[in-house]
Amino acid sequence: MHLALRGHAQTYKAPLYATLVFSLEGGGSVEVDRRVGSVPLMVKSRHCHLYGMSQSQLVKMGEEPYEFGGYFIANGNEKAVRLLSMQRR
């Protein structure tokens, strides 16, 4: 998995792949694997390259060792997802 590095106009992202299956009239089928895009990757999630690193390893990578993660980096900006709950009337 290749991740874009943190920095100006950079995004933490991972490739998104799909398997397409085409059914042919003759009864056969063709299976094709394709990259269909990329998806943002949450910092320090289990799919992030920073997951499970010790504080000293994080410092060597140029990261803040006490940061919890749980946000996205898109175009060089930190993006947090806020959960909004509304009361039912």
N, C-alpha and C positions, 0 to 999 in steps of 0.2 A: 504494500500500500504506500503510495507516495503522497506526502502532505506538503502543502505550500508552507513556507516558513513565515513566522510572525514578522511583520514589518509594515512599511508604508505600502498601502494598497494591496496587501497580501491577505489571503484567506486560508484558514485551516479547513481543508476539505479532503474528502476521500472519493475515489471513483465509484460510480454506480454502474453495475453491469446487469444485463438482462439476457435470458435465454429465450430466443424466439423459436417457436415450432410451427412450421408450415405444413399443412396437410395437402398432399397432392391428390389429384383425381384418380390416379392409378392405384391408390391405396397406400402409398408410401408417405413418409414424412421427412422433412429436412429440419435439422436443429442447428441454429446459428447463435453463437455467443457474441454479443456486441456491448461496447461501452456506450451507455445512453446519456451520460452526463456526470455530474458530481454533486455531492451533498455536503452541506456544512457539517463539521465534526466538533462536538463539544469538547472543550479543553479539559484534559484529565479524565475523560470518560474511558471506558475499557478499550475503546478502539483508537484512542489518541496515543501517540508515541511517548508522551510524558507519563502515562499511566504506570503506577507502581514504582516510579523512580524514587530513590532516596533523596534527602535534602542536598547532599554533596553532588549527586548526579545532576540534579536540577540546576545547581549553581554552575556546573561545568557547561551546561547547555545554554546558559545565559538567562535562565528563568528564575522567578522569585520563589524561594523554597517554602515560604509559608502561605502561598496562595492556594485556595481550595479548588479552583476551577469551576466548572458548572456554567460556563458561558461560551459564546461563540466568538470567533474573530472573523469579521467580514470586511473586506476592503481596508484592512489595517485598524479597524475600530472594534472595540469590545461591544458585543450585543448580548443583552440579557433578556430572557423570555420571562415576562411577568404573567403570573397566573391571576386572572381576574375572576372573581366569583360574584354573582349577582343574586340577590334574594328573589325568590319567586313571590309573586303577589297573589 
